[in-house]
């Protein structure tokens, strides 16, 4: 592996990052900490302190007024403007600080979807692609909450294949307005939004364009609120456009630029969803510990039982590892943004391209974060037992609300395939990442440094395992590519196997680098030992996932001698990691139980 290649998204798989170069949550500024505390206070005051009945009434199907009132209180705190520049009335936060907001607002349950649509997909198209007139007209109102924003992309026949949408626009005879006709569905905030970002094809264009559409324009019929499994504190409706007249100056960005716009906005949404997943995992962990310490069975609290500690330890480990990767990536996006500005890029272009640079990592984090959240809320209900199934305890809502995170911002299946496809594209088409060169060196490297138990230094063994995971991805992806060639793209199961190796490698490395940096900074010994245990536990689990994924991929394309040789090489790279997972989970769980909450 080569040394770090600088601010190159996806390059982690072919390079070695230095711990001192990564950002870690322990380095949050006072401003970032204060923002997190303010958002938590809002959630406690406006959601949790009102009890389960208030939370239950946060239901857009029946109680839109409560949703609107909560939205207004959030806007009064300035929370609607977290992604908008100060000159337009926003907070002007950098990207990583915006992730702090996303993590903490997740504790507002499904209201986070409402405010998230306002601060992300509903406003970022204007922030990133709008001209000055459009920004001056719309962003101040969105930042203040006076204008509620929504994003209209999906159609009944166009979901993941967004560019196949049928909604269309034609220029009127006078050349003053586009006439918009079509249907959109799953529109968050759609029931009370004032401004919509609408994607449609102009005439016979191949690609989508985007428009800023005001409800006041007319020609818009708003469907009834969807009855949903979860995220009930968010409005979700269909929109029907019938000869809606949109002024030509409301074309957003370039004609036919809408499809790329949608993809780039999704990059932002994916990592913000991962940050929100971290907040959700921490919430489930905190509530589980609180209940487990109070619930007495067989004359002792259930937090003393190993079966409960296993779940708590795993929740805390997932939160620590995913947040390490989220804020590592968010900081890199900020650094790339500054690099592009220094090179002469406009603010809009710098924001768009900094996010696009880390599209691979954003996709990875969306998958790992949302699936970690699914585990946490499920096991949280299990710890609560029968009470977990009751609305009174507040866990069942978290369980229902978490399910959507594996679907929106691109399903996890789509994101798995996207992460691998984007890496291959950058390696073999754009020639930005030397995947081929790294792959050629794998066989030699395997026989020079394959045994992690010979490694020296703090977390040296774990560092070698992470490097072996990178080699595993290179080995299996190259072998599959040689065998299947262009057909590999159609073998989605194999691509998803590769994505799981890629994702686990990135998150494991992020947690590892975080703790190595803390050790270099002279962190408290007891704190360091617990966080070291978290890293060891996560790597133990990641190794098992990667080993199984490699085995499945190899068995899916190879047979005979080829299968035997490739599998033996894969086995060499995924040697058994000699740690005691039971003891590690108990060590982590005990730290959480002693603190009474997630303490890391």
N, C-alpha and C positions, 0 to 999 in steps of 0.2 A: 504494500500500500504506500502511496505517496503521501507527503505531508499535505496539510490543509491547502486547498486550492483557492482560498479566499471566499468572497461572497458569490458562490455558485450553488444555486439550488440543486439538490440531488447528488452533489459531489461527495457527500459523506460516505457513499458506498464504495468509493475508490480512493479515499484519502483518510488520513488520521488527523482528527481535530485535537488541538491543544487545549487543555482545561482552562487555562487563563483567558482564552479568547471567547468563551461562552458566557452568556448572561445567565444568572441563576436567581430564583425568587428571593433568596436571602439578600440580594442587592437592590431590592425595591427602594425607590426614593421616598422621601416623606410625602411628596405629592401623591405618589401611587398608593401608599398605605392609607392616606387620608381619604382618597377616592373610594378605596375598598371599604373602609369603615363607614363612609357616608351611605354607600349603597346598601350595606348590611343593615344600617340603622333604618333606612327606608323600608327594607323588606320586613324587618322586625315590627316596625310601627304600623305599617299599612297592610301587612298580610298576616304575619304570625300572631301578633298580640291580640288580634281580633278573634282568634279562635277558629275552630274548624268550620263553624257555620258561615263565617265571613268568607273563608276560602272556598267553601262549597258554592256560595252565591256569586263568586267571581266566574260567572258562566254567561258567555255572550249570547247563548241561545235564549236565555230567559231574562237576564239582568244586565243588559247593555249599559245601563246608566251607572252601575257599579264599576264596570270596566272603564268607562269614560272618566269617571271621577278619579279612579286610581291613576289613570293616564295623566290627568291634569295635575295631580299632586307630584308625579314624577317630573313633568315638564317644569313645574314651579321650582324644582331643585336644579334645573338645567340639564337633566339627564337626556333630553331629546337631542341635545347638541354635541354629544361626545365626539362625533366624527366630523364636525363642521368647524371651519376656521373661525377664530375669534372675530375677524372683521365682518363675519356674517352672523354674529351673535352666538356662536358655539363655544365650546370649551377648548377647541384647538389641540386636542390630545394627540400625542404620537401614537403609533399603531400599538405598541406593546402596552401602553397605559390603557388604551381602549380594550385590550384583552382582560385587563384587571376588572374593568366594568363588566364585561361579558361573563367573567367567572362569578362575580358576586351577585349580579342581578338574577342569576339562575336560581337563587334561593327564593325568588318570588313566584316559584312554580310556573304555571303556564302564562302568567302575565309577562314573563321574560320574552315570550314569543311576540307579544304585542309591542313592547318597547324595542325589542330587537329588530322588528321589521322597520320601525321608524328610524333607528340609528344605523341600520346596515343596508339591506337591499332596497328600502324605500327611498333613501337619500343619497347613497353612495354613487349611483349612476350620475346624479347631478354634480356631486362633489368632484368626481373623477373625469367626467366627460362634458359637463356643461360649459357653455361659454359664459363670459362675464355677465351678460344681460340675464341669462337664465339663473345663474347663481344669485345675483342680486334680487331677482324677483321672487325666488322660491326658498332659498336656504334660510333666510332670517325667520320666516314663518314656520318652517320645519323645526329649526333649532329651538324656537320658543314653545312649540307645541300648538301654536295657533292653527297650523296646517298639519293634518294627519296624512302620512304618506303610505303608499302601498305599491306593490310590485306585481305586475300582471304578465307572466310569461307562459305558464302552463295552460294547455288546452285539453279537451277530452281525448283527442287523438295525438297529442304532442306532449309527452312527459320528458323522459330522458332524451328523446330525439327532438329537442326543442325547436330546431330549425325547420321541422316539418309542419309548423303551425299554419293554420288556414286563415287567421285573421289578416285582413288586407286593408290597404289604404290607397286611395286614388286622389290625385290633385283635382280640385274643382276647375271649372272653365276659366274663372277669374285668376287662377293661380295664387289665391290667398290662403286657402285651407286644404288640408288633407281630409278626405271623407273616410272615416274609420268604420269598418263593419266586421263583426266576428264575436267570438265567445272565449272567455277565459274562466278558469276554475282554480280552486284552492287559493283564493286571494286573501292573504292575511291582512287584517285591518280593513278589508274591503267594505264592510258594513257601515263604517263611519269615516272612511278616508275622504280627504278633500282633493288629493293629488295622486295620480296613478302613473307609474312608469310602465308604459304599454309597448309590447313588442308586436310588430306586424310587418308584413311584406308589402312594399310599394309596387303596385302594378304587377309585372311578371318577374320581379327580382328573384334571384336565387336565394339570397340571404335576408334575414330579418333586419329591420330598422327599429329604432326606439323613439318613443314620443313621450313628452310630458303632457298628460291629459288631466284637465281639471274637471271635477264632477259638475261644476257650474256650466261647462260647455254644452251640456244636454246630450241627448241621444244615448244615455247610459242607463240601463236597467240593472238594478242590484238584486240578485237572487236572495232567497231566504238563508238564514244562518244554518250551516251544516251541523247536524247532530254527530258529534265525534267521540271517539274512544277517550281521548285526552285533550290536552291544551284547550280546555273549555273557556279559559279566560282570554281567549283571543277570538276575534271575529274572523270567520272563514266563510266566504261566499263565492258564488259565480257572478261574473259580469257579462252583460250582453250589450254590445255596441251596435247601434242601428243609425247609420248616417250621422255619426258623431263628428262634428266639425272641429278640427284641430288646426290652429293657426300654423302657417309654415315655419314661423320662428320657434315653434315648439318641437321641431325635429331635434332629437338629442344626439349629438355626435354626428358622424358621417352616415350618409345613406348606405345601407347594407352593413353598417358597422354594429348592428344590434346583437348579432350572434356572438361575436368576440366580446362585446360588452357583457353579455350575460355570463359567459364563461369566466371572465375576469372578476366579476362581482361575486360569483360563486366561490372563488378562491378565498375571498375575504370571509364569506359566510361560513365556509368550512372550518377555518381555524377558530373563528369566534364560537362556533358550535362546540368545538373541542374544549375551548376555555370554559364555556358554560357547563360542559360535561364534568370538568374538574370540580366546579362549584357544586354540581349535583352529587357527585361521589362524596365530597366532603360533608355535604348536608346529610346524606344517608348514613355516613360513618358517625357523625356527631349524634344524630337521633338514636342510632342503634346503641351507641355506648351509653348514652343517658338512660335509655330504657333497660339495658342489660345490667347496669349497676343498681337499678331500683328493683328489678324483678327478682324475687327470692323463690327458689325451688330447692327442696332437699336441704333446707336450713342454710343456704348461701346464695349470694347473687349469681345469676346465670353468667355474668361476666367472668366468673372463676372457671367456667367449664371450657375445656379445650375445643369443643365443637363450635362454640361461639367465638372464642378467640381466633380460630382459624378464619372465620368470616371477617372479623374486624381487622385482623392483620392484612388480609388480602385487599380489603377496601383501601386501607391507608397506603398500601404499596402501589396500587393503581393510581391513586390521586397524586402521589409523589412523582411517579415516573411520567405520567402524562403531563403534569404541570411543568416538569423539567423540560420536556420537549416543546410544549406550547410557548413558553417564554423565551426559550433559546431561539425558536423560529421567529417569534414576534420581534425580538431585538435585531435579528439578522435582516428582517424586512425593513426596519427603520434604518439600519446601517446602509442597506442597498439604496434606499430612498435618498439618503444624504450623498452617497457616491454618485448617483445619477444627476442630482441637482448640481453637484460640483463639476460634473462633466458638461453642464449646459442644458440639461433637460428641463422642460417646463414642469411646473408643480403637478399638473394633471398626468403627464407622461411618466414622471418619476413615481407617482403613487401607483399607477396601473402596472408599470413594468417591475417595480419592486415586489408587488404581490405575485405577478406572473412568474418571477424568478423562483419563487418558492411554492409553485403549484403542486409539486410532488409531495413536499412536506405537509402542505395543507390537506391534501387528500388522505395521506397516511394518518394524520392526527384526527381527522373527522371519524375515520373508521375505528381506530384504537380507543379514542375518547368515548364515542357513543357506545361501544361494546363494553367498555369498562363501566360506564354508567348503568347499562342494563344489568350487569352483574351486581352492582352495589345496591340498586333499589330492590332487586329481587331478593338478595340475601338480607337486606334490611327488613323486608316483610317477614322473612323466615325467622329472624331474631325476635321480632315482635309476636310471632305466633298468631293466634286468633285475633289479637288486637291489631295486628298489621293489616288484617282484612277489613277492619272497621274504619270508617271515615274519621272517626274521632281522633285516631292517633296521628293522622296526617301523612302516613307512609303510602297509602294506596294511591293518592293523587300523584305522588312522585313516580310511582311505578307506571301509571297510565301515561303521564306526561312524557316520560323518558322514551316510550316506544317510537314516537315520531322521529327521534334523532337519528335513527338508522335508515330513515326514508328521505327526509327532505335535505336540501343542499346536495342532491344527487344521492341515490341509494348507496349503501355500503358496497354493493357489488360493482356499481359503476365506478366508485372511487377506488376500489382495489385495482380494477383494470386500467383506470386512468393513470394511477401512480406508476405502473410498470410501462404503459404505453408512452407516457411523457418522458420517462427516463430513456427508453430506447430511441425515441425521436431525437432527443438531445445528444445521444451518443452516436447514432449512425446517420442521421440526416444533418443536424446542425453542427456536429463535431465539437460540441461544447464540453463533453465529458468523455474522457478516454476510457470507456468501458472495455473496448477491445484490448487495449494495451494492458489494462489491469487483469483481464481474464487470461491473457497469455501467460502471465506470471504466476497464476494460482498453483499449478502443479509443483513448481519449484518451491514456492513459499510453503506449501503444505508439508514438505519433508524437511524444511529448515526450522520451522517454528510451529509445529502442530500441537505440541503438548502444553496446555496451559498450566499444568502443575509444576513446570520448570520455571515459570515466570517469577520474578522478584519484585519487591517494592509494594507500596500501598495499592491494594486492588489490582496487583499485577496479573494475577490469575484471571480475574474478571475482564481485564483489558484484552488479554489474549483471546478469551472466548468471544468477545464482541468482534474482534478482527477476524476470527474464524467464521462468524456468522456472515460477515461481508463476503468472505471467500466462498462460503456455501452458496450465497445468492449468485455470485459470478459463475461458479461451477455449474449449477443447475440451469440457470438461464442460458448459458452458452451451449450446453449440451442439448437442451430442448430446441434452441434456435438452429443448431446444426442439423438436427433430426427432422424438424417440422418446417423449417424455413418460413415462408410467408403464411403457412397454414397455422402457425402458432397463435396468431391473432384470433382464430376461430375456436381455439381450444381454451375456452374461458375458464374452465376449472383449473387448468395448469397455470394460467396467468394469475388467477386468484391465489394459488399456492405460492407463487413467486412474490405476490404482493404481501402476503403474510410474513414471509421471511424478511422482506424489505422493511415493513412497518415495525416489526419487533426489533430489528437491528437498530433502527433510528431511535426508538424510544428507550431501549436499553442503553445505548450509547449516551443519550442525553442525561439519564439518571446517573450513569457512571461518571460522566464529566462533572456533573454538579457536585458530587461528593468528593471527587478528587480535587476540585477547586477549593472546597471548604477545608480539606486537609492542608492544602498549600497555604491557605489563609490563616491557619492555626485555630480552627474551630474548637469549641469545647469538646473534651474527650468523650464524655458520655453521649452528647448529641451526635458526635461523629460515629460512634459505635452503632447507634440505632439506625442512622441513615445508611451506614455501610451494610447493615443487615437488610435494609429495604432493597438496596442495589443487588445484593446477592440473591434475594428472593425473587426479584423481578427477572434477573438473568436466568435463574433456574427455570422459571416458567417460560421465558422467551425461548430458551434453548429447546424445551420440549415441543413448543409450537413449531419452531423452525424445523426441528428434526422430523416431525410428523408431516409437515408441509412438503419438505424435500422428498420424503419417502413416497408420498402420494403422487407428486409430480413425476418422479422418475418411473414409478410403476405405470403411469398413464401414457408414457410415450416410448419407453424402452423395453427390450426383452433380451433374453439370452445373455451373451457375454457383455454386451454394452450395458445392460441393466446391472449385472453383477459388478462390473468395474466402477461404474458411476456411483452405485450405492455404497460400495466399499469406501470410496473417496469421501462421500457425504458422511458416512459413519465416522471416519477419521476426524472430520471437522466438527462433529457434534458428540465428542466423547462425553461420557458421564461426568457431570459436575458434582464433585464430592462435597455436598453440604447437606445439612439436616433441615429440610423445609419446615418440619413441625416446630423445631426450636426457633427458627428464624421468625415464623409467623407469630409465635407466642411472645418473642422479644419485642416485635413491632407492636403487637396488640397491647402488651402491658404498658408500653409507653403511652399509647392512646388512652387506655383505661385510666392510668394514673392522672393524665391531664384532663380527663373528662370530655375530650373532644380531639379532633385532628390537630396535632400540635406542631406540624413540621413546616 
